[in-house]
């Protein structure tokens, strides 16, 4: 059985092959990823190489950007692994699926709503229930 990193690397390189007609260099993958991801610091060629070789996994918004850009289905990639993204929490899995469908503008609005509307500024506790 492939590790989560290896499964992701396989899915990513397969999707890159479809997108470009071949597997691009890590430099090309990093450049094109950075063009699609203005909300976080740019990734290096080495970061792209590590993702493509199964040495590390992208986190947070970077995973979302890759999923949208390359049409990756995170459930099919990580679904066969022992540790699901949210073990035993189908409600959180449903939220993650919905988040992956948001465009950049919708995602920015949601982030702001969560920061300002749902969390108190003092303790990070819900402002209301």
C-alpha positions as CSV (number, residue, x, y, z in Angstrom):
1,X,0.0,0.0,0.0
2,X,1.3,3.5,-0.9
3,X,1.9,6.0,1.8
4,X,-0.2,9.2,1.7
5,X,2.8,11.1,0.4
6,X,3.4,8.5,-2.4
7,X,-0.3,8.4,-3.3
8,X,-0.4,12.1,-3.6
9,X,2.8,12.2,-5.7
10,X,1.4,9.6,-8.0
11,X,-1.9,11.5,-8.5
12,X,-0.1,14.8,-8.9
13,X,2.4,13.6,-11.5
14,X,-0.4,11.8,-13.4
15,X,-2.5,15.0,-13.4
16,X,0.6,17.0,-14.5
17,X,1.2,14.6,-17.4
18,X,-2.4,15.0,-18.5
19,X,-2.2,18.8,-18.2
20,X,1.1,19.3,-20.0
21,X,1.3,16.1,-22.1
22,X,4.3,15.1,-20.1
23,X,5.6,15.5,-16.6
24,X,7.1,19.0,-16.4
25,X,10.2,19.9,-14.5
26,X,9.8,21.0,-10.9
27,X,10.7,24.5,-12.0
28,X,7.8,24.7,-14.4
29,X,5.4,23.1,-11.8
30,X,6.5,25.6,-9.2
31,X,6.2,28.6,-11.5
32,X,2.7,27.6,-12.7
33,X,1.6,26.8,-9.2
34,X,2.7,30.2,-7.9
35,X,0.7,31.9,-10.7
36,X,-2.4,30.2,-9.3
37,X,-1.7,30.8,-5.7
38,X,-1.3,34.6,-4.9
39,X,-2.6,34.2,-1.3
40,X,0.4,32.4,0.2
41,X,4.2,32.7,-0.2
42,X,5.6,31.3,-3.4
43,X,6.9,27.7,-3.4
44,X,10.4,26.9,-4.5
45,X,11.4,24.5,-7.2
46,X,12.6,22.2,-4.3
47,X,9.1,22.2,-2.7
48,X,7.5,21.2,-6.0
49,X,10.1,18.5,-6.5
50,X,9.4,17.1,-3.0
51,X,5.7,17.0,-3.7
52,X,6.3,15.3,-7.0
53,X,8.6,12.7,-5.5
54,X,6.4,11.9,-2.5
55,X,8.8,13.3,0.1
56,X,6.3,15.8,1.5
57,X,2.7,16.9,1.2
58,X,1.3,20.4,0.6
59,X,-0.7,21.8,3.4
60,X,-3.8,23.9,3.8
61,X,-4.5,26.3,1.0
62,X,-1.7,24.9,-1.2
63,X,-3.4,21.5,-1.3
64,X,-6.7,23.3,-2.3
65,X,-4.9,25.2,-5.1
66,X,-3.4,22.0,-6.4
67,X,-6.7,20.2,-6.3
68,X,-8.4,22.9,-8.2
69,X,-5.6,23.4,-10.7
70,X,-5.0,19.8,-11.5
71,X,-8.5,18.4,-10.8
72,X,-7.3,16.2,-8.0
73,X,-9.9,14.3,-6.0
74,X,-8.5,14.2,-2.4
75,X,-11.0,11.5,-1.3
76,X,-9.8,9.1,-4.0
77,X,-6.1,9.9,-3.2
78,X,-6.3,9.6,0.5
79,X,-9.4,7.4,0.8
80,X,-7.5,4.1,0.9
81,X,-5.2,5.1,3.8
82,X,-5.7,4.1,7.4
83,X,-5.9,7.7,8.7
84,X,-8.6,9.7,6.9
85,X,-8.3,13.5,6.8
86,X,-11.0,13.8,9.5
87,X,-11.3,10.3,11.1
88,X,-14.9,9.5,11.9
89,X,-16.3,13.0,11.2
90,X,-18.4,12.9,8.1
91,X,-19.6,16.4,8.8
92,X,-16.1,17.7,8.5
93,X,-15.5,15.7,5.4
94,X,-18.6,17.3,3.9
95,X,-17.3,20.7,4.8
96,X,-13.9,20.0,3.2
97,X,-15.6,18.9,0.0
98,X,-17.6,22.1,-0.1
99,X,-14.5,24.2,0.6
100,X,-12.8,22.6,-2.4
101,X,-15.6,23.8,-4.7
102,X,-15.2,27.5,-3.7
103,X,-13.5,29.9,-6.0
104,X,-10.8,32.2,-4.7
105,X,-13.2,35.1,-4.0
106,X,-15.7,32.9,-2.1
107,X,-12.8,31.3,-0.1
108,X,-11.5,34.8,0.9
109,X,-15.0,35.9,2.1
110,X,-15.4,32.7,4.1
111,X,-12.0,33.1,5.7
112,X,-12.9,36.6,6.7
113,X,-16.2,35.5,8.1
114,X,-14.6,32.8,10.2
115,X,-11.9,35.2,11.5
116,X,-14.2,38.1,12.3
117,X,-17.7,36.6,12.7
118,X,-17.2,33.3,14.4
119,X,-14.1,33.6,16.6
120,X,-13.7,36.1,19.4
121,X,-10.6,38.2,19.2
122,X,-9.5,37.4,22.7
123,X,-9.3,33.7,23.2
124,X,-10.1,32.1,19.8
125,X,-13.3,30.7,21.3
126,X,-16.6,30.8,19.3
127,X,-18.2,34.2,19.7
128,X,-21.6,32.6,19.7
129,X,-23.1,29.1,19.6
